[in-house]
Amino acid sequence: MIREVINERLESILREEGFEYQFNVEIPDENFGDYSTNIALIGSKHFKKPPREVAKLFVDKLSKESIFSEVTIAGPGFINFRISKDFYLSILSEIIKKEKAYWKVQKNNKKIQLEYGSANPTGPFTVGHGRQIVIGDVLGNVLEFLGYDVTKEMYINDAGRQIRLLGRSLWVRYNELFGKEYELPEDGYRGNYLIDFAKKLKDEIGDKYVEKWDSEIEKFFMNYSVENILKTMDDTLSMLDCGFDSKVRESFVIEKGYVDLVLNKFKEKNMIYEKDGAVWLKVSKIINENDKVLIRSDGTYTYFLTDIAYHYYKFTRGYDKVYDIFGSDHHGHIPRMIAAMKLLDIDENFVHFILHQFVTLKRNNEIVKMSTRAGNFITLDELIKEVGKDATRYFFAMNDVNTHLIFDLELAKSKSNDNPVYYVQYAYARINSIFEKAKEKDIDFKILENIELLENEHEMSIIKMMDEFIYSLYQVEEKFSPHYLTNYLFSLSEKFHSYYSKYKILDEENKSLSNARMNLIFALKNVFEISFELLGISAPEKM
């Protein structure tokens, strides 16, 4: 990797001079050079010299290195580097020899868990869930590529008040099929999916539970609703090509005693009390927030309590770190969870939170209005059926997680270069078509031959960008946002499309140069394939 080589050279000079400090190596505007560093600016206070004098010391030493064709000082003391053609070609040679292994990082033995897609099984996945699921899936893919041992996990809230409301709502819909009218619960669920479940249930059991209701029947309708919704969720996940390594139910956490375990730990520390028939946690003793209810006056557990228990269960499984991916409406949940972890003597660096902003659908320049509880919404599987899996995944991944996403349905379906997923896939299809045309033109492709004929700046720039691929993944890792990868892929596609338009890649009168350029795009093909695999989108050979 070019950056690593530059860093090594700079650190070597620092050691020779008896210093050690942090500095950056960045990519500047191409007019200034291929790479740039602030090492002299940072080093001025260490060397006790003006930055430009410090920079001159580095330039004098580095100008002798064969990796560089030019090393210059700019502005107050930045050092700019131009990489030699020979070194670029050596990088290309390594990429071609190692193929996808060139960027592969060794295992680091860090065991981490990503929790995402954790939705109440009270209805189909919404588009909001979709963004979260894709973010989590792509992050998991990238972190695995970077050497982590990753567990992708979904938490299923299948216990509590909302499930009772769901069961009652289904019972009402079931009775309606027999002409019996009952009011839906005030906070019940009104989506058409419950009518479909009710019809299915009628076919299975007939009028067995018409106008009948007790605790056992309630339990039956709760379980029936949950299992059918989980089935629809699994079907949607399959359509989206998002798999989980494990799924943990809230009921499991309760049954296995983790709720009782954390309650006992809180009792031992005198951090819970009873008030108005409910059990409260003394959150106010840890953070500047009001105390929170753990057990309601009717004896049911709050989501807060079972989520604490679930996180303690995570802790017992030996992860180095766990990451919860939530919608931004969960912001208030974070400080109280951190407080609870402290009370359980869990290190503050164990649990991390990633919040993503919401999704708005746009159709024909108009916002699509949706309400989940009212049943007026576009489900995630409906979105996938309309725009396709690739566009769904790419669009959910392409915006910073911290920004609101406006999902343009018409753009996502369009077969034009304005559609970013079409644009990047078209670049890959073009690369494949070049190799097909080479066969038609009787131009043999020979690995690693003639690459010394590559010499224009555009070709060197493509090599540099391929080498930089790993750093886009490091940005994803650092900021926990997949958009760094989609941004990189789009820029790489732009660079290739420009190259394709400007230069003749296949020339029957100059087969040696043709072979050199085919080697370049053969290497490029690998970057596209890795990127598509990490993003979970297809790599079409033809379009």
ROLOMI-8687 format. One record per residue (C-alpha): x, y, z. Coordinates in pm, whole numbers, padded with zeros to 5 digits, always signed. Layout:
XYZ...
end
This chain:
+00000+00000+00000+00144+00335-00105+00035+00519+00210+00199+00256+00428+00526+00292+00238+00519+00671+00272+00440+00640+00643+00729+00399+00692+00973+00635+00516+00859+00933+00722+00867+00741+01051+01218+00616+00968+01343+00973+00928+01171+01074+01252+01348+00795+01438+01682+00902+01288+01617+01252+01422+01514+01117+01763+01146+01209+01749+00812+01029+01757+00474+01196+01697+00151+01156+01501+00109+01300+01152-00121+01250+00854-00068+01135+00498-00352+01252+00276-00449+01281-00090-00440+01649-00193-00577+01818-00502-00412+01644-00800-00251+01976-00902-00032+01959-00591+00068+01593-00601-00040+01235-00542+00002+01248-00163+00069+01510+00100+00175+01516+00465+00163+01765+00752+00462+01606+00926+00669+01924+00909+00389+02145+01041+00330+01911+01337+00703+01868+01385+00792+02236+01408+00749+02242+01787+00954+01922+01824+01238+02030+01595+01212+02388+01727+01242+02515+01370+01001+02682+01124+00787+02425+00941+00945+02491+00601+01291+02425+00743+01168+02098+00891+01006+02016+00557+01336+02076+00375+01505+01819+00598+01250+01556+00490+01256+01660+00125+01638+01631+00108+01620+01273+00234+01308+01160+00047+01406+01299-00293+01658+01016-00319+01388+00750-00284+01294+00567-00606+00929+00554-00500+00900+00929-00567+00934+01116-00893+00907+01449-00711+00897+01574-00351+00816+01941-00296+00729+02189-00021+00404+02383-00044+00244+02665+00154+00343+02694+00520+00522+02359+00519+00318+02081+00359+00522+01817+00178+00376+01692-00150+00474+01368-00321+00445+01249-00677+00477+00874-00709+00705+00734-00977+00559+00540-01269+00778+00239-01182+00637+00225-00831+00279+00254-00956+00342-00034-01195+00491-00242-00913+00166-00181-00719-00040-00286-01021+00173-00599-01056+00104-00692-00693-00269-00633-00733-00279-00856-01042-00072-01132-00877-00265-01137-00550-00604-01040-00697-00857-00993-00415-00603-01106-00153-00408-00782-00212-00648-00594+00018-00735-00877+00255-00647-00806+00617-00531-01078+00858-00757-01191+01140-00716-00975+01450-00892-01205+01701-01134-00928+01800-01479-01072+01863-01758-00822+01805-02135-00834+01777-02362-00613+01570-02727-00596+01677-02964-00446+01422-03303-00500+01264-03438-00553+01616-03804-00478+01565-04118-00560+01755-04277-00850+01561-04600-00655+01536-04597-00600+01161-04388-00636+00846-04055-00461+00817-04087-00097+00715-03847+00097+00492-03697+00244+00811-03611-00105+00927-03468-00168+00581-03212+00109+00609-03100-00021+00948-03076-00380+00827-02865-00286+00524-02639-00061+00732-02581-00345+00978-02529-00608+00709-02276-00400+00513-02091-00296+00829-02068-00661+00928-01934-00755+00584-01671-00481+00593-01558-00562+00946-01524-00930+00858-01314-00830+00556-01098-00624+00791-01025-00927+01006-01285-00912+01283-01481-01210+01413-01832-01071+01359-02169-01194+01483-02472-01037+01315-02764-01062+01554-03130-00967+01560-03321-00921+01887-03689-01008+01874-03916-00830+02123-04173-01108+02147-04291-01038+02502-04474-00752+02667-04768-00519+02620-04730-00463+02244-04759-00837+02177-05077-00854+02385-05219-00568+02179-05119-00751+01862-05290-01072+01972-05610-00888+02060-05602-00701+01726-05579-01030+01537-05867-01174+01744-06083-00875+01645-06002-00927+01275-06070-01300+01306-06413-01236+01459-06495-00987+01182-06474-01272+00930-06770-01429+01112-06970-01105+01125-06882-01031+01488-06783-00668+01551-06541-00574+01830-06343-00256+01885-05974-00270+01810-05765-00177+02115-05688+00194+02134-05320+00129+02065-05388-00180+01855-05265-00263+01506-05469-00183+01198-05258-00307+00908-05408-00526+00636-05153-00796+00716-05365-00890+01022-05668-00942+00797-05457-01180+00587-05350-01367+00900-05711-01383+01018-05821-01541+00687-05542-01795+00713-05640-01873+01071-06007-01914+00975-05905-02176+00719-05703-02358+00984-05936-02360+01286-06278-02249+01160-06494-02075+01425-06317-02231+01724-06247-01898+01900-06535-01684+01776-06664-01468+02066-06436-01657+02305-06160-01490+02504-05951-01590+02804-05582-01599+02898-05514-01919+02704-05687-01788+02391-05499-01460+02430-05173-01656+02441-05273-01849+02128-05345-01530+01930-05023-01368+02053-04813-01667+01946-04994-01706+01614-04941-01338+01531-04573-01340+01626-04488-01658+01436-04661-01540+01119-04498-01199+01134-04157-01356+01192-04218-01571+00884-04292-01260+00675-03980-01096+00821-03767-01395+00722-03910-01383+00371-03824-01013+00345-03471-01071+00477-03426-01339+00214-03542-01099-00060-03295-00840+00068-03020-01103+00096-02955-01011+00458-02881-01303+00684-02825-01311+01060-02584-01539+01243-02825-01556+01535-03164-01433+01650-03239-01390+02019-03590-01361+02155-03689-01144+02449-03882-01443+02585-03558-01646+02579-03376-01381+02783-03657-01391+03041-03685-01771+03052-03309-01818+03093-03312-01604+03406-03117-01302+03285-03390-01063+03400-03382-01212+03751-03002-01205+03744-02976-00831+03672-03255-00752+03920-03059-00933+04190-02744-00742+04102-02931-00412+04127-03076-00521+04463-02729-00607+04594-02620-00252+04515-02939-00101+04665-03022+00054+04329-03391-00041+04299-03699+00054+04499-04078+00018+04490-04313+00309+04429-04681+00315+04325-04671-00063+04292-04388-00052+04037-04017-00134+04066-03779+00151+03976-03408+00175+03895-03216+00463+04054-03091+00599+03723-03068+00945+03881-02783+00819+04101-02570+00757+03791-02674+01020+03535-02879+01339+03527-03207+01167+03440-03519+01063+03625-03541+00712+03766-03688+00454+03529-03949+00182+03578-03823-00175+03547-04142-00361+03644-04482-00202+03596-04751-00206+03864-04929-00489+03674-04614-00704+03705-04505-00681+03340-04146-00602+03250-04055-00281+03070-03851-00289+02752-03575-00114+02948-03542-00405+03191-03541-00682+02931-03295-00488+02715-03058-00456+03012-03090-00832+03064-03025-00895+02694-02708-00685+02706-02590-00873+03012-02646-01191+02812-02428-01042+02537-02158-00973+02796-02157-01334+02914-02087-01453+02559-01733-01318+02549-01752-01037+02294-01482-00771+02302-01733-00508+02189-02098-00497+02091-02267-00239+01869-02637-00153+01876-02772+00003+01556-03087+00205+01626-03303+00466+01462-03240+00818+01589-03562+00806+01794-03376+00576+02037-03138+00854+02137-03288+00884+02486-03239+00512+02549-02860+00536+02525-02759+00722+02847-02980+00506+03068-02839+00189+02907-02485+00314+02969-02583+00380+03332-02725+00027+03364-02404-00125+03222-02201+00063+03484-02422-00080+03757-02354-00428+03619-01977-00358+03632-01948-00381+03255-01669-00170+03104-01794+00146+02935-01608+00047+02615-01811-00272+02580-02139-00131+02444-02145+00118+02155-02440+00279+01982-02484+00369+01615-02783+00590+01536-02916+00634+01184-03157+00896+01058-03492+00817+00904-03602+00737+00551-03854+00928+00343-03987+00781+00019-04034+01010-00279-04242+00924-00586-04275+01163-00881-04130+01447-00671-04389+01395-00397-04323+01258-00050-04506+00932+00029-04683+00975+00364-04680+00676+00595-04805+00571+00939-04708+00229+01075-04969+00192+01349-05249+00313+01122-05143+00049+00870-05073+00310+00601-04718+00236+00493-04508+00075+00222-04349-00239+00354-03986-00323+00293-04074-00621+00075-04300-00397-00137-04008-00160-00185-03777-00444-00288-04035-00576-00535-04073-00229-00687-03709-00118-00724-03516-00445-00688-03278-00578-00427-02967-00407-00565-03116-00058-00574-03271-00106-00230-02941-00205-00073-02731+00053-00254-02965+00344-00178-02987+00249+00190-02606+00235+00210-02514+00543+00007-02598+00820+00257-02413+00901+00578-02599+00724+00860-02623+01063+01034-02824+01218+00750-03188+01184+00656-03234+00966+00348-03480+01064+00076-03530+00747-00126-03629+00846-00479-03829+00552-00613-03827+00665-00976-03452+00726-00971-03390+00385-00814-03580+00217-01099-03427+00418-01383-03184+00264-01630-02964+00571-01663-02635+00706-01536-02829+00931-01298-02907+00618-01098-02593+00556-00889-02635+00179-00861-02692+00151-01236-02385+00369-01294-02148+00153-01089-02287-00175-01222-02261-00044-01577-01890+00021-01518-01845-00343-01420-02051-00466-01717-01837-00250-01946-01521-00410-01811-01662-00755-01886-01765-00648-02236-01406-00540-02308-01280-00893-02245-01559-01035-02462-01474-00795-02747-01105-00881-02711-01189-01242-02799-01386-01126-03102-01093-00911-03215-00849-01199-03157-00659-01003-02891-00521-01249-02637-00511-01142-02274-00178-01224-02111-00145-01168-01739+00128-00922-01633+00261-00874-01985+00325-00530-02136+00217-00334-01827+00527-00113-01864+00343+00043-02161+00097+00206-01921+00217+00561-01878-00053+00828-01891-00169+01011-01578-00517+00866-01602-00379+00512-01575-00156+00601-01281-00455+00766-01113-00661+00447-01149-00379+00243-00995-00357+00485-00705-00732+00467-00650-00730+00087-00652-00450+00091-00396-00660+00329-00184-00957+00089-00173-00864-00044+00171-00873+00308+00316-01236+00351+00216-01304+00040+00426-01104+00184+00716-01329+00490+00697-01636+00265+00717-01479+00099+01021-01392+00429+01191-01719+00613+01126-01953+00312+01112-02118+00433+00794-02123+00232+00467-02146+00547+00253-01765+00575+00245-01763+00255+00040-02039+00366-00199-01869+00705-00240-01544+00531-00326-01714+00293-00569-01894+00577-00745-01570+00778-00781-01389+00471-00913-01668+00421-01167-01639+00784-01274-01267+00741-01325-01314+00424-01530-01596+00566-01747-01377+00870-01819-01082+00648-01908-01301+00431-02131-01427+00738-02318-01084+00900-02359-00862+00605-02452-00890+00317-02693-00850+00008-02478-00866-00250-02756-00651-00167-03060-00595-00443-03314-00297-00251-03452-00131-00226-03110-00206-00550-02926+00075-00495-02675-00079-00171-02551-00421-00337-02557-00289-00613-02332-00137-00358-02094-00470-00180-02059-00656-00509-02020-00425-00588-01727-00523-00255-01573-00895-00323-01599-00847-00686-01493-00715-00548-01163-01001-00298-01154-01252-00580-01198-01140-00729-00866-01210-00404-00680-01561-00389-00822-01630-00751-00728-01513-00707-00370-01715-00385-00335-02029-00545-00475-01989-00841-00244-01948-00616+00062-02251-00409-00041-02451-00722-00117-02538-00623-00474-02499-00826-00791-02212-00795-01040-02386-00807-01381-02172-00923-01670-02407-00757-01920-02647-00464-01903
end
